[in-house]
């Protein structure tokens, strides 16, 4: 791929349990340039574990391997914990599902964004407040000066997620991962946050990995869609061209299960699963 940021081949992630070895990701390959890639699938399909394993967030007992997992010229899986920490948050940043999981409840929003700036951009202390307020303004927070001094419990869900996005942008990342970043929000705010992420990705020339179970929602904010089932990639297709090229029965089943306002009251189909899909 031209200007490839991420190139992963045959990624496997497993865990040793009391019942034996369990493989959660089974040979996934993907590439990402300065584009928008959506990874879609039901809960437990391995979509979050795929990206978390690349940045050292799969868990201390995870066993991660791949033929290669290159971020530019860097092999992510060969990095020490210290080296990976330098990449995570700075070069690759992740917006999590519930912003309150990522925000410290005893620190103000402005201080937390400021910590990210100090860590990754070496911003001088006397310039910090202005720099933070500029970032808050960039994510369309109406009164950055006021929000700077608010604690997470004083923020709405949408406002907290905007602060989280500002924190992740503070490091100037090349890749932004949005892991179910809107699923805890109502439908209107979901779209506003995705529009914000899309705007910042385009303005900053980043690559985006958008993880979701909602195929219909993310299709408007992706260039390509990768569908996962039972730890495997079953299909990848271009977004924005309808679903006419979709071939896999699991993907077709996901599309058929999307409710339509044109057919109110219609029963949604039940997906019939073939054991061969997991092989």
LINBELBEL-V228398 format. One record per run of one state. SS is the DSSP state (H for helix, E for strand, L for the rest). FROM is the first residue (numbers start at 1). TO is the last residue. If there is no record, write none. Layout:
ss | from | to
SS | FROM | TO
SS | FROM | TO
//
This chain:
ss | from | to
L | 1 | 5
E | 6 | 17
L | 18 | 19
E | 20 | 32
L | 33 | 35
E | 36 | 40
L | 41 | 46
H | 47 | 54
L | 55 | 61
E | 62 | 65
L | 66 | 67
E | 68 | 71
L | 72 | 73
E | 74 | 75
H | 76 | 78
L | 79 | 80
H | 81 | 87
E | 88 | 88
L | 89 | 91
E | 92 | 95
L | 96 | 98
H | 99 | 102
L | 103 | 107
E | 108 | 108
H | 109 | 121
L | 122 | 124
H | 125 | 138
L | 139 | 143
H | 144 | 148
L | 149 | 150
E | 151 | 151
H | 152 | 154
L | 155 | 156
H | 157 | 169
L | 170 | 174
E | 175 | 179
L | 180 | 186
H | 187 | 204
L | 205 | 206
E | 207 | 212
L | 213 | 214
H | 215 | 221
L | 222 | 223
E | 224 | 229
L | 230 | 231
E | 232 | 238
L | 239 | 248
H | 249 | 256
L | 257 | 260
H | 261 | 263
L | 264 | 274
H | 275 | 278
L | 279 | 279
//
